[in-house]
Amino acid sequence: FFPQTGFKIDSHMMVSTRGHKYKFMDGEKVLCYEPDPNKARVLYDSKVLEVCEGKDKRGRLNGKIEYLIHFQGWNSSWDRKVGEDFILKDTEENRQLQKDLAEKSQLHQGTYLYRKERKKQREKSLTARIESLTGHGALKGPSLSEEGSSCSNGFSR
């Protein structure tokens, strides 16, 4: 029992002194689904900052458990309160799910991509567009003679 927090330890769950059972503890590293329903369903490395009892719009306790989540590597302005259904334990099996979801999300145009992947995709798209406009990568235009060519600025090659 931790009197300062009001929690006792069960073998697998935290239990509040009010009798609510919590699947996750403060400070626990977890995987959290993207909370925004308009974005791709992916899992992020996260940490439970706080276990909270949910409240309705009027500020009354609603009996639901919420977790204040920090997404690792993100600014704290992105911290969110989510329900247990958004959080998974950090296990090998769930790490594989995280990887699978990330790969799947990148197959769908317009979904969230990590910055490096977005840049690669933009470059690929631009290259493909240039090739389609110019004919398979060979730029159309005057060809260079064996002797060289004259540029519009008056210099020769």
C-alpha positions in Angstrom: 0.0 0.0 0.0 1.3 3.5 -1.0 -0.5 5.9 1.4 0.8 9.0 -0.5 -1.0 7.9 -3.7 -3.9 5.9 -2.4 -2.8 2.8 -4.3 -2.1 -0.8 -3.2 -0.3 -3.2 -5.4 -2.1 -6.2 -6.7 -0.1 -8.9 -8.5 -1.0 -7.5 -11.9 -2.8 -4.3 -11.4 -2.8 -1.2 -9.3 -5.8 -0.9 -7.0 -7.0 2.4 -5.7 -8.2 2.7 -2.1 -11.6 3.3 -3.7 -11.6 -0.2 -5.2 -10.9 0.7 -8.8 -8.4 -1.5 -10.6 -5.9 0.0 -13.0 -4.1 -1.9 -15.7 -1.2 0.6 -15.9 0.8 2.5 -13.3 2.3 6.0 -13.2 5.7 6.0 -14.9 5.0 2.7 -16.8 6.3 2.6 -20.4 3.5 1.6 -22.7 2.4 1.7 -26.3 -0.5 4.0 -27.1 -2.7 4.2 -30.2 -3.0 7.5 -32.0 -5.9 9.2 -30.2 -7.0 11.2 -33.2 -9.6 9.2 -35.2 -8.8 11.2 -38.3 -5.2 9.9 -38.4 -3.7 6.5 -39.2 -4.2 3.8 -36.5 -0.6 3.4 -35.3 1.1 2.8 -31.9 3.5 5.2 -30.3 6.1 4.6 -27.6 4.5 6.3 -24.6 4.7 6.7 -20.8 1.9 6.9 -18.3 2.3 10.2 -16.5 -0.8 9.9 -14.3 -3.8 7.6 -13.6 -7.0 9.7 -13.4 -10.6 9.1 -12.6 -12.6 10.3 -15.6 -15.1 13.2 -15.3 -18.1 14.2 -17.4 -18.6 17.6 -19.0 -19.9 19.0 -15.7 -16.8 17.9 -13.8 -18.4 15.0 -11.9 -16.7 11.6 -11.7 -18.0 9.2 -14.3 -16.4 6.0 -13.0 -14.2 5.7 -16.1 -10.4 5.4 -15.7 -8.2 7.7 -17.8 -4.5 7.8 -18.2 -2.5 10.9 -18.9 0.0 9.8 -21.6 3.2 11.3 -22.8 4.3 10.3 -26.3 8.1 9.7 -26.1 10.1 12.2 -28.1 7.1 14.6 -28.4 6.6 18.0 -26.8 4.5 17.8 -23.6 1.8 19.9 -25.4 0.8 16.6 -27.1 0.2 14.8 -23.8 -3.3 13.3 -23.8 -5.8 11.7 -21.5 -7.0 8.3 -23.0 -8.9 5.3 -21.8 -7.5 1.8 -21.2 -8.6 0.7 -24.7 -6.0 3.0 -26.3 -3.1 1.6 -24.3 -1.1 -1.7 -24.6 1.6 -3.2 -22.4 5.1 -2.9 -23.9 5.7 -6.5 -24.9 7.4 -8.2 -27.9 4.0 -9.2 -29.3 2.7 -5.6 -29.1 6.0 -4.2 -30.5 5.4 -6.5 -33.6 1.9 -5.1 -33.8 3.4 -1.6 -33.7 5.7 -2.4 -36.6 2.9 -4.0 -38.6 0.6 -1.0 -38.1 3.3 1.4 -39.1 4.1 -0.4 -42.3 0.4 -0.7 -43.1 -0.3 3.0 -42.5 2.5 3.9 -44.9 0.7 2.0 -47.7 -2.2 4.3 -47.6 -1.7 7.7 -49.3 -2.2 10.7 -47.1 -1.7 8.9 -43.8 0.7 9.9 -41.1 4.4 9.2 -41.9 7.5 9.9 -39.9 9.3 13.0 -41.3 12.1 10.9 -43.0 9.5 8.7 -44.7 7.5 11.7 -45.9 10.6 13.2 -47.4 11.5 9.9 -49.2 7.9 9.6 -50.5 7.9 13.2 -51.7 11.2 12.7 -53.5 10.0 9.5 -55.1 6.8 11.2 -56.3 8.7 14.2 -57.7 11.1 11.9 -59.5 8.3 9.8 -61.0 6.5 13.0 -62.1 9.6 14.4 -63.8 10.2 11.1 -65.5 6.6 11.0 -66.8 6.9 14.5 -68.2 10.3 14.1 -69.8 10.0 10.5 -71.0 11.6 7.9 -68.8 14.2 10.0 -67.0 16.0 11.3 -70.2 15.4 15.1 -70.2 13.9 16.3 -73.5 15.6 19.2 -75.1 18.5 20.0 -77.3 21.1 17.2 -77.1 24.8 18.0 -76.6 27.0 17.5 -79.6 30.3 15.7 -79.2 32.1 19.1 -79.4 30.1 20.6 -76.6 27.4 23.3 -76.7 27.0 26.9 -76.3 25.0 28.2 -73.3 22.6 31.2 -73.5 25.0 33.2 -71.3 27.7 33.2 -74.0 30.0 30.7 -72.4 31.0 27.5 -74.2 31.4 24.1 -72.7 
